[in-house]
Amino acid sequence: MPGAKVGGPDTTGAAGAKAAEFLRAFLEHCARGENAATGKQGAPLSFISFHPKGSPVWKGDHGQMRVERELLSVEKGFEVVASFQEWRGTPVILGEWDPEGCAACSARNKPENAYRNGNLYAVYTAEALKDTLTLSEAAGVKPDGSGHVVVRIRGATLF
């Protein structure tokens, strides 16, 4: 389909060394690797995507939010993208950008997820979005190619 948007890799965030290296290898291949479909060098990307996640911890009677893990993943992912001159203007979609990775886990079975039912989720999201925009600017990455951040939060999209 000629007008299809193709991108990726839409894997885990880049906070960990292996995840950052996977993102880097993917972008390197798309920039300079052999295109299996055409036999030529490189492959076009309509967007770059990865999953930055937080990492809340249950403290026995309350959850401790850890926005720093999510923001570290955002920062490292933006750094990897910015290290490629050819991808700096490519839209970046932060898929599954949220406080933790267990979207289907019930607060009944995992009490650390109870924060989702109160004001804390909204406050966390607002803080993380503000800091994500700051990190985007600092890295020189314009996440959607026009200066907007495209963020996927449990099925909703923020611009």
Sequence and secondary structure as in RCSB ss.txt:
>XXXX:A:sequence
MPGAKVGGPDTTGAAGAKAAEFLRAFLEHCARGENAATGKQGAPLSFISFHPKGSPVWKGDHGQMRVERELLSVE
KGFEVVASFQEWRGTPVILGEWDPEGCAACSARNKPENAYRNGNLYAVYTAEALKDTLTLSEAAGVKPDGSGHVV
VRIRGATLF
>XXXX:A:secstr
 TT   EEEEEE SSSHHHHHHHHHHHHHHHHSB TTTSSB    SEEEEE B   EE SSSEE  HHHHHHHHH
HHHHHHHT GGGTTS EEETT BS S TT  TTT GGGGGGGSHHHHHHHHHHHHHHHHHHHHHT  TTSSS  E
EEETTEEE 
